[in-house]
């Protein structure tokens, strides 16, 4: 599966799963929130494993920037907290790093 498909889906699954646990633990949501949360985290792991690369660490490192961007968007749209300029700059730096990892020339 191409990274440009797997990474955004993995980010959504990871953030949703973590948010379900956060909601149960910190916001008092019912324990049943853990069921879809665990399912989402399982989907996250599966999606990340679909990225075609020779090293898992490279897939995980490149994913990190996408996760940061998705987390900032989650903060804005799901939690209603508008990102500030430092959120935007930090996200841009992370995505630039992701692009370097994904598109850097590799020895065959």
N, C-alpha and C positions, 0 to 999 in steps of 0.2 A: 504494500500500500504506500503510495507517495506520502512523503512527510507533510506536504501542504494540506493533505486531507486528514491524516492521522493525528497530527499535533493539535489542531483546534478541537477536534472531537475528544482527544485525550484530556485536554485542558478543561473542557466543559465537564467531562465525567469526574475528573479529579477534584475540581472545585466544588461541584455539586455534592460529591461524597464527603469531602471534608466539611462543607457547610452543614450537612445533615448532622454530622457528629458535633460540630461546634454548637449548632442549635439545641441539640439534646443536652450537651454538657454545660453550656454557658447561658443559654436562653430559656431553659426549662421546657423544651419541646418534649413530647411524649417519646418513650423509648422506641416506639415503632418507627421513628424517623431513622433509626439505625439500619433497618432492613434495606430500604432503597439506597441508603448511604454506602453500605457494604457492596451492594450490587454495582453502584456507580464506580467504586474504587476497583472492583474486579474488572469492569469494562475499561477503565483507565489503563490498568496493567496490560490487558490484552491488546488494546489499541497501540500502546507504545511499542509492544513487541512486534507489531506489524511493519514497522519502519525498516526499509531495506538498507542495511549498513553492515559493515564487517565487524563493528565493535559496539556493544550495547552502551558503553560509556559515552561514545560520540552521539548516539541517538538521545541519550538522557541529557547530555550537556546542551545540545542544540534545542531540545525541548524546553529547557529552563527559561529561555527568553520568551517563548510563546506563553508559558505558564505565567510569567510576570505580567505580560500584556493582558492576558485573559483575566487575571486577578484584579487588575486595575479596572477593567471593564465591568467585572462583577461588582466591585465596590460601587461603581457609578450607577449601573442599571438595576442591580438587585438590592443594594443596600441604600441607595439614594445619596451617597457621598460623592460629590463631584471631585474628580482628580484636580490637584493643583499643578503648577508648572513643574515642580520637582518630581511629581509622579510621571508627568509626560516625558521629562528629560531622562529619568531613570529607565522608563519603558523603552524609549528610543535607543538608549545605549545597549540594553539587553537584546533588543531585536537586531541591532547591528552585529552584536557578538554571535547571535544565532545564524545570521547570514554568512558570516565568516566561516563558521564551523561547517555549515551545509554546503557552501559553494567554493570552499577553498580547494585548490588543486591537490590531488592526491597522487602518490606514487602508485603505479599500476602493479 
